[in-house]
């Protein structure tokens, strides 16, 4: 399958290296496969990260058609469960309702890349997609302090 026709984009190693330097290793990747997981533990499409409890430090690069659901799940897990941090790799889609929900949340930190990043397909770097990408960082202590 050509990447332009999918909503699943594997995170490039350079992005993960930078995140791990800052945050350490992640405990959970709720949107992964055995071959592309970005954390010690992972949920795949078959066991659905939206249906299971999250924990620790979470890295999430969700399928693009499920972004809103994974954002809702991240906030729920940060507030009610044992999640300390969620870092989400998202497309920059400023017209989407989920974007405005995050933008208006004072607990959310946005980081934009200086250029479009190249995602991975079957272990090989692909050409840059037609969208810009950003990181959204949400920390548990920010929620605990305000509630």
Residue pairs with C-beta under 8 A, 6 or more apart in sequence:
3 9
3 119
3 121
3 126
3 129
4 129
4 130
7 63
7 64
7 65
7 66
8 63
8 64
9 61
9 64
9 119
9 120
9 129
10 36
10 61
10 119
10 120
10 121
11 36
11 38
11 59
11 61
11 89
11 119
11 120
12 117
12 118
12 119
12 120
12 125
13 120
14 117
15 89
15 117
16 38
16 59
19 26
19 59
19 87
19 135
20 26
23 57
23 85
23 87
24 57
25 39
25 40
25 57
26 38
26 39
26 40
26 56
26 57
26 58
26 59
26 87
27 39
27 40
27 41
27 55
27 56
27 57
27 58
28 39
28 40
28 41
28 42
28 43
28 54
28 55
28 56
28 57
28 58
28 59
29 37
29 38
29 39
29 41
29 42
29 43
29 58
29 59
29 60
29 61
30 42
30 43
30 49
30 50
30 52
30 54
30 58
30 60
30 62
30 70
30 73
31 43
31 49
31 60
31 61
31 62
31 63
31 70
32 38
32 39
32 42
32 43
32 44
33 42
33 44
33 45
34 42
34 44
35 123
36 120
38 59
38 61
39 57
39 58
39 59
41 55
43 49
43 52
49 60
49 70
49 73
50 66
50 69
50 70
50 73
53 77
53 81
53 82
54 73
54 74
54 77
54 81
54 82
54 83
54 86
55 81
55 82
55 83
56 82
56 83
56 84
57 83
57 84
57 85
57 87
58 74
58 77
58 83
58 85
58 86
58 87
59 86
59 87
59 88
59 89
60 70
60 74
60 86
60 87
60 88
60 89
61 88
61 89
62 69
62 70
62 88
62 90
64 91
67 90
67 91
67 93
67 96
67 98
68 96
68 97
68 98
70 88
71 88
71 98
71 101
71 102
71 136
74 83
74 86
74 88
74 138
75 105
75 138
75 143
77 83
77 86
78 86
78 138
78 139
78 140
78 143
79 143
79 147
83 140
84 139
84 140
84 141
85 137
85 138
85 139
85 140
86 137
86 138
87 135
87 136
87 137
88 135
88 136
88 137
88 138
89 133
89 134
89 135
90 133
90 134
90 135
90 136
91 129
91 131
91 132
91 133
91 134
92 99
92 112
92 131
92 132
92 133
92 134
93 99
93 131
102 108
102 110
102 136
103 110
105 138
106 142
106 146
107 138
107 139
107 142
107 143
107 146
108 136
108 137
108 138
109 136
109 137
109 138
109 139
110 134
110 135
110 136
110 137
111 134
111 135
111 136
111 137
112 132
112 134
112 135
113 132
113 133
113 134
115 128
116 128
116 129
116 131
116 132
116 133
117 128
117 133
118 125
118 126
118 127
118 128
119 125
119 126
119 128
119 129
120 126
